[in-house]
Amino acid sequence: MSYALSSARLAAPLRSAAAPSARVSAARRPLALSVRVEGFAVGQAVKVKEDVLVYHIPKTKGAEVNLKGMSGVVDTVIDEENLSPTLPVKVKITGEVLDKGELSFLVHLEESEVEAA
């Protein structure tokens, strides 16, 4: 009898913990199941046309860097077969960043943030 009470006691907190996570997942931005990016191909030269702030560039110690005006090459384009990131265009940018010399890094961008160079 005490075993049944113990399992009921353990199950109660698990049920209450599941409710908040359901609310969090409903608030997340949904991932489209059919994403198609037109106008960009792997290897195409592109230029960042919008203000895009990033903090993950190597050797900059987390400094804020604005990518507007920088150019690079399309590394990956999201299509029906590859749905992992939410930003569909992955660009390899190589250039001078914050007086640190020539650096190369990858960044995920939206279609509207880049244009053909």
Buried (B, 14 or more C-beta within 10 A) or exposed (E): EEEEEEEEEEEEEEEEEEEEEEEEEEEEEEEEEEBEBEEBEEEBEBBBBEEBEBEEBEEBEEEEBEBEEBBBBBBBBBEEEEBEEEEBBBBEBEBEBEEBEEBEBEBBBEBEBBEEE
